[in-house]
Amino acid sequence: MLNFCIAAAAGLVCGDPKAGMQVLKSTTPEDMDAAAKFEAQGIIKVHNAKGKHGVYVLCEVTTANETVSSLVEKTLPMFQRQSST
């Protein structure tokens, strides 16, 4: 099963924001070790966004001073519902 928390941690630790949907393509084993240590802290939470289809990722990073949000949303053909008629 895909671990979304470790994927989020890897994106924070070593992700390439210019790589679009392949943000983790150049990840190394060392990067994943660092991401696993980050994820083990238990500060990353993943929730299901009910009613959303396709790619929907809302990230919120909260510190003592501020909260920063980032949203990726796109409906891809492979995720579109097919009519049953």
C-alpha positions as CSV (number, residue, x, y, z in Angstrom):
1,M,0.0,0.0,0.0
2,L,1.2,3.5,-0.9
3,N,2.3,5.5,2.1
4,F,1.2,9.0,1.5
5,C,2.9,10.3,4.7
6,I,6.3,9.1,3.5
7,A,5.6,10.5,0.0
8,A,4.8,13.9,1.6
9,A,7.9,13.8,3.7
10,A,10.0,13.0,0.6
11,G,8.5,15.9,-1.2
12,L,9.5,18.2,1.6
13,V,13.0,16.8,2.0
14,C,14.1,16.3,-1.6
15,G,11.2,17.0,-4.0
16,D,11.8,18.9,-7.3
17,P,8.9,21.4,-7.6
18,K,9.7,21.9,-11.3
19,A,9.1,18.2,-12.0
20,G,5.3,18.5,-11.9
21,M,3.7,15.1,-11.2
22,Q,7.1,13.5,-11.2
23,V,8.3,15.5,-8.2
24,L,9.9,12.4,-6.6
25,K,11.5,11.0,-9.8
26,S,15.1,11.7,-8.8
27,T,14.8,10.6,-5.2
28,T,17.8,8.6,-3.9
29,P,17.8,6.0,-1.1
30,E,19.6,8.6,1.1
31,D,16.7,11.0,0.4
32,M,14.2,8.4,1.4
33,D,16.1,7.7,4.7
34,A,15.9,11.4,5.5
35,A,12.2,11.4,4.6
36,A,11.6,8.4,6.8
37,K,13.2,10.1,9.8
38,F,11.1,13.2,9.1
39,E,7.9,11.2,8.8
40,A,8.7,9.2,12.0
41,Q,8.2,12.4,13.9
42,G,4.5,12.0,13.3
43,I,3.9,15.6,12.2
44,I,2.6,14.7,8.8
45,K,-1.2,13.9,8.6
46,V,-3.0,12.6,5.5
47,H,-6.8,12.9,5.2
48,N,-9.3,11.8,2.6
49,A,-10.9,14.7,0.7
50,K,-14.4,13.4,0.3
51,G,-16.2,14.5,-2.9
52,K,-13.0,15.3,-4.7
53,H,-12.0,13.6,-7.9
54,G,-8.7,13.3,-9.8
55,V,-5.6,14.8,-8.2
56,Y,-6.4,16.9,-5.2
57,V,-3.6,17.7,-2.8
58,L,-4.0,20.4,-0.2
59,C,-0.9,20.9,2.0
60,E,-0.8,23.0,5.0
61,V,2.4,23.7,6.9
62,T,2.0,25.2,10.4
63,T,4.7,26.7,12.5
64,A,4.6,28.7,15.7
65,N,4.4,31.9,13.6
66,E,2.3,31.1,10.5
67,T,0.4,28.6,8.4
68,V,1.2,28.2,4.7
69,S,-1.1,26.4,2.2
70,S,-0.5,25.0,-1.2
71,L,-3.2,23.4,-3.5
72,V,-2.8,21.1,-6.5
73,E,-6.0,20.2,-8.2
74,K,-6.6,18.6,-11.6
75,T,-9.1,16.2,-13.1
76,L,-7.3,13.7,-15.2
77,P,-9.2,11.7,-17.9
78,M,-8.4,8.4,-16.0
79,F,-10.2,9.7,-13.0
80,Q,-13.3,11.1,-14.7
81,R,-16.6,9.3,-14.0
82,Q,-18.1,7.5,-17.0
83,S,-21.8,7.8,-17.8
84,S,-23.7,4.5,-17.4
85,T,-26.2,5.4,-20.2
